[in-house]
Amino acid sequence: MDRTEIAEMDSLPDGATEFVRRKLEDDHGYLSWLNTEVETIERGRVVLSIPFDDKLTNADGRTIHGGVAATLIDTAGGVAQRTTFEDPLDGGVATVNLNANYLRPANGDLRAEAEVVRAGGSIGVSEMTVTTAGNGGEGAEEDGERDGNRSEVVVGQGSFRLFRE
């Protein structure tokens, strides 16, 4: 199934968005600890965010550790794949491969957007981008928000094993 076929699918079932939001924001220990927020969930596309927090920074105290961005793209890419299931609440998704290219330091709130490139019978591929508003910590203006724009900090692609039920 490619982007065109995904766009032609019916809307997500009632309750799917709230279920995913609760699972990621409240029930998942690690993602909850990161204060992960679900901004958008639709067929083939997911937007997640994590607010700047000193506990997530490197030793410099102002740039967010790259593992946080990697977690965000991994999660967003997998959840986006789940939206291609007839019922996103059935089945499962497991990461097979994750590629993250770091472009610049992240020193503000993180926002990840994931789009499904293809969702096959057992393997799916998503493309993900993480941006920052650069509003956290000293020197944020250098690499962050400029005139209301967000800066790309990580681009990535993931392959996911799809367990359709």
SULVENRA-V942407 format. One record per run of one state. SS is the DSSP state (alpha for helix, beta for strand, coil for the rest). FROM is the first residue (numbers start at 0). LEN is the number of residues. If there is no record, write none. Layout:
ss | from | len
SS | FROM | LEN
SS | FROM | LEN
//
This chain:
ss | from | len
coil | 0 | 1
beta | 1 | 1
alpha | 2 | 5
coil | 7 | 8
alpha | 15 | 12
coil | 27 | 1
alpha | 28 | 5
coil | 33 | 2
beta | 35 | 7
coil | 42 | 2
beta | 44 | 6
coil | 50 | 3
alpha | 53 | 3
beta | 56 | 1
coil | 57 | 6
beta | 63 | 1
coil | 64 | 1
alpha | 65 | 17
coil | 82 | 9
beta | 91 | 11
coil | 102 | 7
beta | 109 | 10
coil | 119 | 3
beta | 122 | 10
coil | 132 | 7
alpha | 139 | 4
coil | 143 | 2
beta | 145 | 1
coil | 146 | 2
beta | 148 | 1
coil | 149 | 1
beta | 150 | 13
coil | 163 | 2
//
